[in-house]
């Protein structure tokens, strides 16, 4: 009877370890996914800021002010 209880405790421990490992892996996977999404969003934001700065820099100093006015007037 004692041997049976030892095997039962060992089997329950093994099953519990597998379940705990899967739950732990899922939680770590979700954390890694969230960090990756946040990093991608930050990179995209930085890219947008740089493109906006480039557009402002190119728009303000791009040639004759009268010509820029004519070009912008066509867009309206």
PyMOL commands that set and color helices and strands:
alter all, ss='L'
color gray80, all
select helices_A, chain A and resi 2-60+65-75
alter helices_A, ss='H'
color red, helices_A
deselect
rebuild
show_as cartoon
